[in-house]
Amino acid sequence: MTVDIHVIRDRLPREIADLESEARQEGHFHITRLIDEWSAGELRFERDGERLLGAYVGEALAGIGGLTIEPALSGALRMRRFYIRPDMRRHGIGRMLALALLDHVRDFRGIVTVHAGNADAAKFWEALGFQRYGRDGDTHYLEILTHIPSGRPHDVSG
């Protein structure tokens, strides 16, 4: 399975509606919030260090994830709107997407936070080196020093 990671800049991909539908079926509304905030111009991942990436398998959008400035912790970024389609999980796509975002962090900030949301997500983030952290509602953080856990090679197009 070939996975391509692309930077999302000017508009959300047309396949975002399918991703939103699947997320809603699982009881997750963060992709709906992404679409609403993007449409309103409230969140475009344009500030210093912010980035939104899409993971594609062929022409299909397999997942999405982004980074925004963390307002509750100076000098930090927050992992946001991270979602992998159910049928694409357990293939390393989430790890590739997360590592591409974490690689981007090195140039901007030293800490990344994430609200895992559930036990499975917590295990995923912990496998990447995130530590549990209860401050300001974020459940995990990762301090970026010089090493990020290795994953499959990725090439971020955009």
Secondary structure, 3 states (H helix, E strand, C coil): CCEEEEECCCCCCCCHHHHHHHHHHCCCCHHHHHHHHHHHCCCCCCCCCCEEEEEEECCEEEEEEEEEECCCCCCEEEEEEEEECHHHCCCCHHHHHHHHHHHHHCCCCCEEEECCCCHHHHHHHHHCCCEECCHHHCCEEEECCCCCCCCCCCCEEC
